Amino acid sequence: MKTEVLSAASDAALQRAVELLREGEVVALPTETVYGLAADALSENAVLKIFQAKSRPRFDPLIVHLPNPDWLDRVAVLAPAVRPQFNSLRKQFWPGPLTFVFPRQTGICDVVTAGLETVAVRLSSHPVLQKTIVTFGRPLAAPSANRFGRISPTAAAHVLEELDGLIPLIVDGGPTRHGLESTIVALRNDRIEILRRGPVTEEQLAEFGQVVAVTPTQHPEAPGQLPSHYAPRTRLILVEEASASDVDANARCGLLSWKTGKDPRFVELRKLSEQQDLAEAATNLFRFLRELDACDLDLIVAERVSNEGLGAAINDRLSRASRA
């Protein structure tokens, strides 16, 4: 299979993407978080092609992207007790990088939910995805467009590196805005449970109720919960400060820096943000990890960022990348 890359600025890109989706194929599309690998969420055969292209295990559920909020009750079951809190969160964060996990409707196939009785749903704000899904007219299942467990793609070139020859089309919408996958929450017992950290922070969610963060697990109830994930092929260790870490003088080491500047022990340096801006760091995270992973290193040393706000999500990704 030859993978075609079309610019989102071209009308032909939207037309071709919708045509392929209607044929039951998969298409890589930009979102505001990372690039997603999309297929018709209501077609088991189409969704299976996502798992095949990504080499994704069937026990890891997918997010269902909705064409509009009216689709929510056709996909998920919202108990009356959670609707007021959901409506408040939806008004604040939809469309945007916040995913909700609810009990599923019977029309959602097991392969999407990994056999669970819940489904993860989101309404994206990216204009390319929005236009595609509205034209398509049905929900799209769309995990990140990369090989399972690897670094998520924040540019069309990253998708091509990972999936060239495995999918028919990549729609190039330029770099993604947030650089981190969506925050995933479940609304339970008047609490907001964070199942995966992301661009919508714990501090922002706390304005809408009590927040509890769930630790990674080998038995995920939502995408992106596995303890080892988002990993480069090069071994990565996570430290508080690189200047205090022991590095083998004979090894080729790279540094993903938050605090430390140039250090002769590291042959490659990527600084997440010169101004220590967490939004910039989040945008740069996966791109810099990919760059370091391509430098023929023996080790990547990554420094933790400050843990407030977006920093908690960045540290979460680095922690899981270090466990691979």
N, C-alpha and C positions, 0 to 999 in steps of 0.2 A: 504493500500500500504506500502510495506517495502522499505525504502530508503537505497540504496546501496552506500557505499563510497569506491571509488577506487583510488589508488595512481596514479598520473599523470606519474610516472616513469614506470608504467606497460603498455605494448602494449594493454592489454585488456581494459584499460580505454578509450583510443581513439576509439577503435573498438566499444565498447559498447555505448559510447556517440554518435557516428555517426549513429549507428543502431537505437537508440532511437529517434534521431532527424529526421531521415528518416521515422520513424513511426508516426511522428507528436507529439512526447512527448517533455517535457521540461527537461533540464539538467543544473545543476549548474556547472559553469566553472570559473576558476580563470582568472582575467585580471590583468593588471599592476596597476589598480586603486583599485577596490573592486571586490568581487566575483559577477558574473552575473548569472541571471536565463535566459537561452537561449532557443529559439524555432525558427523554420523556419519562417523568417520574411515575406515570401510570402504565408503563409498558415494562413488564418483567424482562423481556428479551433485550430491550434497549438498555436497561439498567445493568444487566449482566455484562454488557460490553464495557461499562465503566470499570467494573471489578477486574475484567480481563486485561484491559489496557494498563491499569495501575498495578497489577499483581496485588490487589487489595484483598485481605482475608474477608470471608463472608460474614464474620462475626462483628465487623465494624460498621455501624449504621451510617447512613448518608443524610445530608440536609436536603430538604425539599424547598426549593425557591418558588414563591407564589407569584402569579401574574398581577394580582391585586389582593387587597385584604378580604374581598368577598369570597375568595377561595378557601379561606382558613377553615370555615365550618364544614367544607366538603372534604377536607383532608384530616382535620383534628377534631377532638371532642373537648370543648371547654366547659368545665363545671361552672355553675353559676357563682360559686364561692370565689373563683379566681378571676372572673371577668372584670370586675372593677380595677383590680391591680394590673391585669394585662392591658386594659384600655389606657390606663395612665402611662404605662411603659411604652405602649405602641405609639401614643401621641407624641411622646418625647423622642423615640429612637427609630421609628419606622417611617419611611424606608431607611435602612442603615444596617450597621454591622452587629445586630443583636438577633440571636436565634433562640426560639422558645421550644421546649420539649413538652408535648402534651400527649394524652392518650390518643391513639390513632383511630381513624375511621376504617371501616372494613374494606373500603375500596383501595387502600394502600397495600401494595404487595409486600410479602415477607422479605424479599431480597433488599428492599429499600431500608427497612427497619431492623435488619439482621434478626428477624423473628421476634423482636421485642413488641410489646403492646403499646409502645409509644412512638411518636414521630417528631423529628426536629424540623421546624419551619422558619423561614426567613423571607423578608421582603427587601431585596437589594436596592440600593440607591444609584448603582452605576448605570448611566444612560444606555450603554451598549447592551448590557444584560436586560435592562428594563424593556428596551425596544424589541429585542429578540423574543423575550418571553411573552410579551403582550401580543406580538404578531403571531407567535406559535399558538398561543391561546390555551396552554395547559401548563401545569407545574413542571419544573425541571429539577431532577436530582443532580447535584453538582458539588462533589468534593473537590479538593485542590487538584490541579492538573499536573501531577507529578507521580513518580513511582512511589509505592507505598512506603511510608516511614522516612522518606527523604525530605530534603529542604523544599519548602513550598515555593512555587513560582510567583514572582512579582513582575515579570515581563514576559512577553511572547517568546523571546529567545530562550528563556528558561524552560518553557513548555517544550519547545522544539528539541532542546538538549535531552529532555527526559523521554519524550513520547514520539519522536520522529519515526515515521513508518508504522506507528501503532494506531493512529487516529487520522481521519480524513482531513480535518480542518482546524486551524487556529485563527481566531479573529484577534488581530493585534490592535488593542486599544491603548497602547502605551503603558508606562509604569503604573502600578496600582497605588492608590492613595495611602492606605493605612499600613500595608505591609505585613499585617498579622491577620490570622483567621478570625472570624466573628466570635464575639462572646456568646457562650451558650448558657441559658438559665432554665431552671424548672421552678414553677410556682407551687409551693407545697406548705400547707399548714401555716399560712400567713407569712411564710419566709420566701426569700429569693435565693435559691441554691445556684451557685455558680459552678457549672459542670466543666466549663473551659473558660479560662481568662482570655480577654481579647480587647479590642479598642474601646468598648464600653466598660468603664472601670468599676471596681467595687465601690469607690467613693460616689460615683454617679448613681449607681443602683441603690445605694443606701438612702438616697432621698425618697425612695418609694417603698421602703420596708426593711425589715431585718434581713441581713445578708449573711449567708454561710457559704464558704468555699469548700468544694469537694475535692479530695486528693485524687491524683491519677490512679487508674485501676486496670487490672488485666481483664476485667469483665465490663466493658464500656456500655453505658446506656445512652451515649451521645458520641458524635465524632470527636476525634482528637483527645481522647481521655487516656490512651495507653501510656504507660510510664516511659517507654522509649519511643521517640518520634522526632520528626523535624531534623534528622541527623545528616551531617556530611559523611562521606566515606572515610575521610581522615579522622583519626581519633581526636576527640575534643574533651578537654577538662575545663571545669568551671571554678574560678578562684575569686576571692574578694579583691585582691590587688596583685597584678602581675609582678611588681617589683619585689614582692615578698615570696614569690613562688620559686621552686627549684626546677630548673630547666637543664636538660642534658646538653652540655656544650657541644657534643658531637652530633646532635640531632638538628634537623631543619625544622624550626618551629615558627609558627605564625601567631600573631596576637590580634584578637578582636578586642579593642580597647574601649574602656569607658573613662578611666582615670589616667592611665599611663600614656606618656608620649613615646618618642623614639627610645628604643632599648636595643643595644647591639646584640643581645642574645636572640632576637627575633629577626628572621630574614624577610618577613612580610608583616606589615602593620595595616590594619583597617580600624579607624576610629569611628565609633558609632555616631558621635556628634561632637564637633569641636566646642559647641556652646553648651554641651550636656543637656540638650533638648530631647525629652523622651519621645515626642512625636517623630522627630527626625530619626532618632535611634531605631524606633519601630519600623519606619519606612526602609531604613538601610539594612536591618538585621539579616534577612534572608539573602539579599543581594551580596552582602559582604561575606557571609558564610560560603556562598557559592564561589566567589572569587578566591577565597583562601583555600577552598577545597580543590581548586584547579591549579594550585601552585606547587604540587608535588612535595608536600610537607610530610613530616613524620608526626607532627602534633599541632593542634590548634589550641591555644590557651585563650579562654574567653573570660573577661571580667564581668562580675555581676554589676548591674546598674542599681541606682537607688530604687527601693522597692515600693514606692508610693505610685498611685495612679497607673499609667501605662507600664511603668517599670515592673510591676508584678507580673504582667503578661510576658514581657521580654524575658525576665528571669525564669518564668515557667518554661518557655521554649528552649532556653539554653540549658536548663536543668535536664530536660528530657533528651535533648541532643547529646548530652554528656553521658547518658546511660546506654547508648547504642553499642 
